[in-house]
Amino acid sequence: MSHERERRAAVLAWRYGGLEGEALLEPLITREFRGRIALLSSFGSEAALLLNMVARIDRHTPVIFLDTGRLFAETLAYRDRLVARLGLADLRRVVPDAAEIARRDPDATLSDRDTDACCQLRKVEPLARALCEFDAVISGRKRYHGGARRDLPAIEADADIIRVNPLWRYDRVRLEQAFAARGLPPHPLEAEGYLSIGCSPCTDRVAPDEDRRAGRWRGRGKTECGIHRPRVAPAVP
């Protein structure tokens, strides 16, 4: 990790680490990383709130959408609906390298054989290329998701970029209240029991008594796709 990036993340965490939502986003989008920050969005079940927050601050903020080629048609339709509704002016659709897909997953069965390799090919590698021009990326991760996200901070750094998590302290009740207050539409698949939505081969319905992310990579001992490699920002020396 770059020592300069690590130190900058620490300073930002000291300044803004107790904030959340638009209060956290506004100084980072308009001042600290002006023109060098992007929002990463899956346009999944909880995505509309963060997209709305960013659009209120600056609708020209780049929104990076990873189109893996294995997404639900409902997700693509929801993306188009939200982009139009929120006036998002810089949607960037990022796709896997076609030659690599042909070489490593020609019959689209890699997800059945090796989910980590599939995520690497269809998510991690394309996103790494897309983020090269940015100093910071905005994430929709939240502590209530559990697992590796349980101790998520507002601002963190990894080897390549500073990550901002504006909804880090939000739970499901707050999310539902915010969706209602802002009049945001739910993802169409939520009504069918899909509560955490990714690629169709690796997303399942969730039972009422299950964790919200239980339908992701069900039965495979996997909880993250690999695009988030967080490292909590250290204290300022």
N, C-alpha and C positions, 0 to 999 in steps of 0.2 A: 504494500500500500504506500502511496505517496505520502511523505510526512506533511507536505503542505496541505494535501486534501484532508488528512487526518486532523490537522490543527484547525483548518477552517470549519470542519464539521463540529469540532469541540466548541469553537467560539460561537457558532450559530446555535448549538444546543444550549449554551449558557444564556444567550440572548432570548431565544424563542422556545426553548424546550418545554416550557410549561403551558404553551398555547396549543390550540387545536382548531380545526375547521378553517373558516375564512380568516380568522385572526392570525393563524399561523401562515396561511397561504399568501396573504396580501403583501407582506414585506419581502417574502422570498421571490414572488413572481414580479413585483413591480420595482424592486430595488436590488436585493442581494444577487439574484441570478437573472436579471432582466435580459431576455433574448437567449438565455442559455439553460432554460428549464423546460421540461416536458412532462405531460401527464401520461402515464401508462394505464390504459383502460382495457378491460376484457369485455366491456359492455355486458357484464353478467348481472346477477340478481341484485347486487348492492351498488352498482356502478353509477346510477343516475345522480345520486346525491353529490358525489365528488365532482362529477362533470358539471353539475349545476353550480357548485361553489366556484370552480375555476372559471366558468363562463361569466359569472357575475363580476369577477375581478378583471379578467381580460379574455374575451372569447377568441382572441387570436393566439392564445397559448397553444403550442403544438400538442396534439393528442395522438399518441402512438397506439395503434390497434394491431395486435398480432393476429393475422388471419392465417391460421395453421393449415387450412385446407380441410380440416376435420371438424369444423364448428357446426352447430345446429343452424338450420335455416332461420329459425326464430331469433337467434342471436343477431344474425346479419340484418334482419328486418328491424329489430329493436335498435340496433346501431343507427340505421338510417333515420328512424323516427326521432331518436334523441338528438342527433346532429342537427336535424331541421328544427326541432322544437327549441333547443337551447342556443341556436345560432353559432355553433362551433365552426370557426372559420379556417382551421388548419388541422384537419384529420389526416393522419399519415398511416396508410395501410401498409403493413410490413409483412412480407411473405417469405417462406423458406426458399433457399436456392434451388431452382428447378433441377439443375444438374446433380446436386447432392441428393435430392429426393429420388431421382431416377437411379442413382447408384446405390443408395442405402435403404430405400424403402419403395422399390418399384411396384410392389403389389399392395401397398398400403396396409401391411400386416405387422409392421414393426411394433405398434402399440400392444399387440397381443403377445409378442415375444419378449420385448424389453422396453418397458415404459420409460425408463430413464434415458435410453438411447433415443427414443422417439421425441421426448421433450427437448433433449439436446439439439436434435436436428430441426425440429419445427418451431421451437420457442427460443431456447437459449442463444443459439448462434445468430438467428436473424435479429434478435433484440440487441445483441452486442454490437452489431453493425449499425443499427439505427440510433443507438445512444452515443455513438462516437463524437457527435457534434455538440453534446450537452454536458454541462457540469453537474446537473442535478436532475433527479427524476421523482415525480410524485406518485406515490403508491396508495392503493385503497386497502391495504392490510390493517387489521384491527386486533387488539389483544384478546378480545372475546372469542376469536377463532380458535384459540388454544394452541397446543403443540409448540412449535418453534416460535410462534407469534405471541406467546403468553407474556413475555417481558419486553415487548416492542416499545422503543422510544419514539418520540416525535421526529427526531433527526438522527441519522446514523450514516456511516460511511463504509464502503467496501473497497476493494482494490481498484475499482474503475470509476466510481461515481458517488456522489452524496445522495442519499435517499431520504425523502420527506414523507411522513405518514400522518396526514392531517386528521384522520379518523381513529387514531390509535386508542383513544379512550371510549369510543362509542360502543355501546352494546346494542342488541337487537331492538330493545324498546326505544332507545333514542333514534335509531335508524328509521323505525316505522313512524315515529312522531315527526321526524324531519321530512320524510317522503310525503306524509299527509299535509304538513304545513306548507310545503312548496308545490303541492299538486303534481308530484312526479309519478309517472306511470310505472307499474311493476314490470319486470321481465315476464313475457307471456308464458314461459315454462314454469314459473313459480306455482301457478294454479294447478299444475300437473304433478307437483311434488318434487320438482328439481329446485333445490335451494342453494346450491353452489354449482355454478355452471361453467364448464370448460369445454374440451373437445368431446364430441358425442360418444366415441368408443370408451371413454374413461369417465363418464358422468352417469350416475344412477339416481333414481328417486330416493328420497330420504323419508324414513318412517317418522311418525310424530314423536317418538321417544328417543330419536337419535340426534347426535350432534349435527349441526347444520352442514358441516363439510364431510359427513360420513359417506356421501355418495361419490366422492372423488377417489378414483383409483381403488374402488372397493375390493377388499380382500387381497391387496397387493403390498401392504405394508409401506405405502407411500403417502406422504401428506403434502409435499411441495413439488412443483415442477422444475425448480432449479433456477428460475430467473431472478430470484431474490437471494442474494448472498450477503446478508447483513453483518455488520460489525458495529456494536454500540459505540458511539463516539466517546472518547475518553474525556476526563475532566480537563479543563484548561489549566496548564501548569502555572 
